[in-house]
Amino acid sequence: MAGVLRRLWGLFTQDLQSPGALGVVWPSTCPSQDVGRHPWFRTPISRGFWRFYIERITPAGRGFLWACWLAVCFTACSLEIQAYVLLCFAFAFWVVAISVAWMFRPRVEVHVTHAPKVTAGGWVPITVELIQRGSLAGLPARCLPHRLPAGVRAAPEAGIDFRLNDVGHQVRLDLALHCERRGVYTLPGFRIETAFPFGLVFAPRVAGGPRRLLVSPRFSPIQELTGLEGRRHQPGGVALAARVGDAAEYLGNREYREGDNLRTMDWRATARLDRPIVREFRDEYFQRVAVVLDNALPRRPSAADCDTFEAAISLSAAVCECLSRQECLVELFATGNAVHHLTTGRGLGTLDQVLELLACVDSGHEDLSTALETELRPYLGQLTAVVCVFLDWDFARSKLVDRLSREGVAVKVLVVRAGPTTLPAEEDPRCGAEVRQVDPSLVAAGLEVL
């Protein structure tokens, strides 16, 4: 009995937008937030009714609507109660209010400006410019984002009130979006609405969308990665490096470009052609490291499992950034519904491309170790090392690492987990690689050496 009472107390004292003791998440009542795929509203009809209640009906209208509902319950007892006459008048008033509201929809031109990308946990300033195109001047209205996805919140949540006067009048509004979680979001636009004339329902107009917003994972830089020494021959000189490597293959001559090293000048060709000519080389030996991200979560992951997965993504981004600073060619393999592969480093890609890929990675439930090994196998002959970022350490992952080690590749395993792993990570005799368990809280605080 005491346990049931504690669960009920946890339900009523929880934050209305976060899971509570009974696993209940209340739907958002914010007018700028979309209900999405909430478990309470699984059908389009139920979501439509909730959106109409939150977006179209004003706070005063909601109070009047509940009063009408109580009147319905009171008059449903018997037809002898004459209160149903008043209820009929209220119903007619609702019909008139909803019908007339469409005549006063704001006619405005909307221009929206904001940054295309932001880091998780950051704010995106938004500038909205409104130009009056209608003949109705001086009507009170408000501007707010329309149906923001989960993970993005507006500030202020209820929007900004304004008034537009004559035709051509311009108003500039400054809003902000708080991006709580990484991902690629589509912003449907902005809703310009007025409650004139009765104040019961809003007459909306949606414009300024859709717009794409990239929220990349937040990470703290790593100063040094140990255990990745050595270089391998790269057939064909894959790298287009910005500096001269240990051994370079002569590629040919070309005209001098600003910034070229004067030591590569071909003076004979320069004198013969009467214009500066340089020799062009390409590197053949350098470090090529694969970064493997694991995304296998339970079918019903807890909040701690999701936080661990986000920490693993942040750690993968930090590892790729550290390897890029060390002039390594990085092969990123991220598992999801399929295995995603990206080559970056030494002029072949940028860190922004890595963050964009990691922003799109979703958690999965299936074991993709076989598909991952198939993707890795063509590169094993050129890889210097493999950095595996796992969420657990079990027999399947140990077997994968053992097969990679037998190919002659140095393997470094980082297990992101707060509690104990399925198999002891530090004392696994079957694995010939360096295995280290990393607490998710340390990833957020920052790691200098791994």
C-alpha positions in Angstrom: 0.0 0.0 0.0 2.8 2.4 0.9 4.4 1.7 -2.5 1.2 2.6 -4.4 0.9 5.8 -2.4 4.5 6.8 -3.2 3.8 6.2 -6.9 0.7 8.3 -6.8 2.5 11.0 -5.0 5.3 10.9 -7.7 2.6 11.2 -10.4 1.1 14.3 -9.0 4.4 16.0 -8.0 6.2 15.3 -11.3 7.0 17.8 -14.0 4.0 17.7 -16.3 6.2 17.3 -19.4 8.5 14.5 -18.0 8.0 10.8 -17.2 6.8 10.3 -13.7 6.6 7.4 -11.3 3.9 5.6 -13.3 5.6 6.3 -16.7 3.0 9.0 -17.6 3.9 11.9 -19.8 1.3 14.6 -19.8 0.6 16.2 -23.2 2.0 19.7 -23.7 -0.4 22.6 -23.2 2.0 25.1 -24.8 0.4 26.7 -27.8 3.6 26.6 -29.8 4.4 23.0 -29.1 3.0 20.1 -31.2 1.5 17.1 -29.5 3.3 14.8 -32.0 2.9 11.1 -31.4 1.9 11.3 -27.8 0.6 7.9 -26.5 -2.7 9.5 -25.6 -3.3 10.7 -29.1 -2.5 7.9 -31.5 -5.1 8.7 -34.2 -5.2 11.8 -36.4 -8.7 12.5 -35.1 -7.6 12.7 -31.5 -4.6 14.8 -32.4 -6.8 17.1 -34.4 -9.2 17.7 -31.5 -6.3 18.4 -29.1 -4.7 20.8 -31.5 -8.0 22.6 -32.0 -8.4 22.9 -28.2 -4.8 24.2 -27.6 -4.2 26.3 -30.8 -7.6 27.7 -31.7 -9.4 28.2 -28.4 -8.3 31.1 -26.2 -7.8 30.7 -22.4 -11.1 32.6 -21.9 -12.7 30.4 -24.5 -11.5 27.3 -22.7 -13.2 28.5 -19.5 -16.4 29.2 -21.3 -16.1 25.7 -23.0 -15.8 23.9 -19.7 -18.8 25.9 -18.3 -20.8 24.8 -21.3 -19.7 21.2 -20.6 -20.9 21.4 -17.0 -24.2 22.8 -18.3 -24.5 19.8 -20.6 -24.0 17.4 -17.7 -26.6 19.3 -15.6 -29.3 19.6 -18.2 -28.8 16.0 -19.4 -30.7 14.7 -16.4 -34.1 15.7 -17.6 -35.8 17.7 -20.3 -38.0 19.4 -17.7 -35.1 21.6 -16.6 -35.2 24.7 -18.7 -31.5 25.3 -18.5 -31.1 23.6 -21.9 -32.5 26.8 -23.5 -29.5 28.7 -22.2 -27.2 25.9 -23.5 -28.7 26.3 -27.0 -27.9 30.0 -26.9 -24.3 29.2 -25.8 -24.0 26.7 -28.7 -25.2 29.2 -31.2 -22.7 31.7 -29.8 -19.9 29.2 -30.4 -21.0 28.7 -34.0 -21.1 32.5 -34.7 -17.7 33.0 -33.0 -16.0 30.3 -35.0 -17.6 31.4 -38.3 -16.9 35.1 -37.9 -13.2 34.5 -36.8 -12.2 33.5 -40.3 -13.2 36.9 -41.6 -10.5 38.5 -39.4 -7.6 36.3 -40.2 -4.4 38.5 -40.4 -3.1 39.2 -43.8 0.6 39.7 -43.4 3.8 39.0 -45.2 6.3 37.1 -43.1 10.1 37.0 -43.4 12.1 34.8 -41.0 15.8 34.8 -40.3 17.7 32.4 -38.1 20.9 30.4 -38.0 20.7 27.0 -39.8 22.5 25.0 -37.1 23.1 25.1 -33.4 24.6 22.9 -30.7 22.3 20.8 -28.4 21.4 22.8 -25.4 21.9 26.1 -27.2 19.6 29.0 -28.2 18.7 30.1 -31.7 17.8 33.8 -32.0 15.0 34.3 -34.6 14.0 37.6 -36.3 10.5 37.7 -37.7 9.6 40.7 -39.9 5.8 41.2 -40.5 4.4 43.5 -43.2 0.7 44.4 -43.2 -1.1 43.4 -46.4 -4.7 43.6 -45.2 -7.1 46.5 -44.8 -8.0 45.8 -41.1 -5.7 48.0 -39.1 -5.0 48.0 -35.4 -6.2 44.5 -34.6 -4.5 42.9 -31.6 -2.5 39.8 -32.7 0.3 37.6 -31.6 3.2 35.7 -33.4 4.5 32.4 -32.2 6.2 29.3 -33.7 3.7 26.8 -35.2 3.8 23.2 -33.9 7.4 22.9 -32.7 8.7 19.3 -32.6 9.7 17.7 -29.3 13.1 18.8 -28.3 12.7 22.4 -29.4 10.9 25.0 -27.2 10.1 28.6 -27.9 10.8 31.6 -25.7 8.4 33.1 -24.9 6.2 30.0 -25.3 3.0 32.0 -25.7 4.5 34.2 -28.5 4.7 38.0 -28.7 1.7 40.4 -28.9 1.8 43.2 -31.5 -0.5 45.4 -33.6 -0.3 46.2 -37.3 -1.6 49.5 -38.5 -2.1 50.6 -42.2 -1.1 48.7 -45.3 2.7 48.4 -45.6 3.3 48.9 -41.9 6.3 46.7 -40.7 6.9 45.1 -37.3 10.1 43.4 -36.3 9.9 40.7 -33.5 12.7 38.9 -31.8 12.1 35.3 -30.5 14.4 32.4 -29.6 14.3 28.7 -29.7 15.9 26.5 -27.0 17.2 23.3 -28.7 17.2 20.6 -25.9 18.2 17.6 -28.0 20.2 16.9 -31.1 18.5 16.1 -34.4 17.4 17.4 -37.7 14.2 19.3 -37.2 11.7 20.8 -39.6 10.1 24.0 -38.4 6.6 24.2 -39.9 6.5 28.0 -39.8 5.1 30.8 -37.6 1.5 31.3 -36.7 0.0 34.9 -36.8 -3.3 34.9 -35.1 -5.9 37.2 -33.5 -8.8 36.6 -31.1 -10.9 39.5 -32.5 -13.8 40.0 -32.2 -15.2 37.8 -29.4 -12.0 36.6 -27.7 -13.1 33.0 -27.7 -11.2 31.5 -30.7 -8.1 32.5 -32.6 -8.1 33.2 -36.3 -4.6 31.9 -37.4 -2.5 32.2 -40.5 0.7 30.1 -40.9 3.6 31.4 -42.9 7.4 31.5 -43.0 8.0 27.8 -43.3 8.9 25.0 -43.5 12.5 25.6 -42.4 15.3 23.2 -41.6 17.2 23.3 -38.3 20.2 21.2 -37.5 21.0 20.6 -33.8 24.4 18.9 -33.6 25.6 17.0 -30.5 27.5 18.9 -27.8 30.9 17.6 -27.0 34.0 18.5 -25.0 37.3 18.3 -27.0 39.8 15.5 -26.1 43.4 16.5 -25.9 45.0 13.2 -26.7 44.1 9.7 -27.8 46.7 7.0 -26.9 47.4 3.7 -28.5 46.9 4.8 -32.1 50.5 5.0 -33.2 51.7 3.8 -36.6 51.1 4.5 -40.2 50.1 2.4 -43.2 50.6 2.6 -46.9 47.5 4.0 -48.7 47.2 2.8 -52.3 46.7 5.6 -54.7 47.4 8.3 -52.2 43.9 8.8 -50.8 44.8 11.9 -48.8 44.6 15.4 -50.2 46.6 16.7 -47.2 47.4 20.3 -46.6 51.0 19.4 -45.5 53.8 17.3 -46.8 53.8 13.7 -45.4 56.5 11.2 -44.6 56.7 9.9 -48.1 55.2 11.5 -51.1 54.6 10.2 -54.6 55.3 12.5 -57.6 52.0 13.3 -59.3 53.0 15.9 -62.0 53.5 19.6 -62.7 51.0 22.4 -62.5 51.0 26.2 -62.4 51.9 27.9 -59.2 49.1 28.9 -56.9 49.2 31.4 -54.0 50.4 29.6 -50.9 52.4 26.8 -52.6 55.7 25.8 -51.0 58.6 27.4 -52.9 60.6 24.2 -52.4 58.4 22.4 -54.9 59.2 24.9 -57.7 60.3 23.3 -61.0 62.8 25.9 -62.1 63.5 24.3 -65.5 59.8 24.1 -66.4 59.4 27.7 -65.1 62.2 28.9 -67.4 61.0 26.9 -70.4 57.3 28.1 -70.1 58.0 31.6 -68.8 55.5 31.2 -65.9 55.9 29.7 -62.4 55.5 25.9 -62.4 55.5 23.6 -59.3 55.8 19.9 -58.7 52.7 18.2 -57.2 53.0 15.4 -54.8 50.5 13.2 -52.9 51.0 11.5 -49.5 51.2 7.7 -49.4 51.8 7.0 -45.7 49.6 8.4 -42.9 47.2 7.4 -40.1 43.8 6.1 -41.1 41.5 5.4 -38.1 38.0 4.0 -38.1 35.5 5.2 -35.4 32.7 2.8 -34.8 29.5 4.0 -32.9 27.2 1.4 -31.3 23.5 2.3 -31.0 22.0 -1.0 -29.7 19.5 -0.1 -26.9 16.8 -2.2 -25.2 13.5 -2.2 -26.9 12.0 -0.2 -24.1 15.0 2.1 -23.1 14.9 4.0 -19.9 15.8 7.7 -19.5 19.3 6.6 -18.3 19.8 4.4 -21.4 18.9 7.4 -23.6 21.3 9.7 -21.7 24.0 7.0 -22.1 23.4 6.9 -25.9 23.7 10.7 -26.1 26.9 10.5 -24.2 28.2 7.9 -26.6 27.4 10.2 -29.5 29.2 13.1 -27.9 32.2 11.0 -27.2 32.3 9.8 -30.9 32.2 13.5 -32.0 35.1 14.3 -29.6 37.1 11.4 -30.9 36.6 12.4 -34.5 37.5 16.0 -33.7 40.7 14.9 -31.9 41.8 12.6 -34.8 41.2 15.5 -37.3 43.5 17.7 -35.3 46.2 15.0 -35.5 46.0 14.9 -39.4 44.4 11.5 -39.5 42.0 10.2 -42.1 38.9 9.3 -40.2 36.4 6.6 -41.3 33.2 7.1 -39.2 30.8 4.1 -39.1 27.5 4.8 -37.2 24.9 2.1 -36.9 21.2 2.8 -37.1 18.6 1.2 -39.2 21.6 0.7 -41.5 25.3 1.3 -41.2 26.2 4.9 -42.1 29.7 5.6 -43.4 31.5 8.9 -43.7 35.2 9.7 -44.6 36.6 12.9 -43.3 40.0 14.4 -42.4 43.0 15.6 -44.3 41.0 17.7 -46.8 38.4 15.0 -47.6 35.7 16.3 -45.2 34.9 18.6 -42.3 33.9 18.3 -38.7 30.5 19.8 -39.6 29.8 16.8 -41.8 30.6 14.5 -38.9 28.3 16.4 -36.6 25.5 16.4 -39.1 25.7 12.6 -39.5 25.8 12.1 -35.7 22.8 14.5 -35.3 20.7 12.1 -37.5 21.7 8.8 -35.9 18.9 7.0 -34.1 19.0 4.3 -31.5 18.3 0.7 -32.7 17.5 -2.6 -31.2 19.0 -5.1 -33.6 22.6 -6.5 -33.5 24.3 -5.0 -36.6 27.8 -6.4 -35.9 27.7 -8.6 -39.0 26.8 -5.7 -41.3 29.3 -3.5 -39.5 32.1 -6.0 -40.0 31.1 -6.3 -43.7 31.4 -2.5 -44.1 34.8 -2.5 -42.3 36.4 -5.4 -44.1 37.4 -3.5 -47.4 39.3 -0.9 -45.3 41.1 -3.3 -42.8 44.2 -3.4 -45.1 44.6 0.4 -44.9 43.4 1.1 -41.3 45.9 2.0 -38.6 43.5 1.5 -35.7 39.8 1.2 -34.9 38.1 3.1 -32.0 34.9 1.4 -30.9 32.4 3.4 -28.9 30.1 0.8 -27.3 27.1 1.0 -24.9 27.9 -2.4 -23.3 30.5 -5.1 -23.3 29.1 -8.5 -24.0 30.0 -11.7 -26.0 28.9 -10.4 -29.4 30.9 -7.2 -29.1 33.9 -9.0 -27.7 33.8 -11.4 -30.6 33.7 -8.5 -33.1 36.7 -6.8 -31.5 38.6 -10.1 -31.4 38.1 -10.6 -35.2 39.3 -7.0 -35.8 42.4 -7.6 -33.7 43.2 -10.8 -35.7 43.4 -8.7 -38.9 46.4 -6.8 -37.4 44.5 -3.6 -36.6 45.0 -1.9 -33.3 41.6 -1.7 -31.5 40.7 0.7 -28.7 37.3 0.1 -27.1 35.5 2.8 -25.1 32.4 1.4 -23.2 30.1 4.3 -22.2 28.1 3.0 -19.3 27.4 4.1 -15.7 26.8 0.7 -14.2 28.5 -2.7 -14.6 28.7 -4.2 -18.0 27.4 -7.7 -19.1 31.0 -9.0 -19.2 33.9 -7.5 -17.1 35.3 -4.9 -19.5 38.7 -4.5 -18.0 39.4 -8.3 -17.5 38.2 -10.0 -20.7 40.9 -12.6 -21.7 39.2 -13.3 -25.1 39.9 -9.7 -26.3 43.3 -8.6 -27.4 42.4 -4.9 -27.4 42.5 -2.1 -24.9 39.0 -1.8 -23.3 38.1 1.1 -21.1 34.8 1.9 -19.4 33.8 5.6 -19.4 31.1 7.0 -17.2 28.6 9.2 -19.1 29.0 12.0 -16.6 32.7 12.2 -17.4 31.9 12.6 -21.1 29.8 15.7 -20.3 32.5 17.1 -18.0 35.2 16.5 -20.6 38.1 14.0 -20.9 41.6 15.2 -21.6 43.3 11.9 -22.3 41.8 8.6 -23.5 
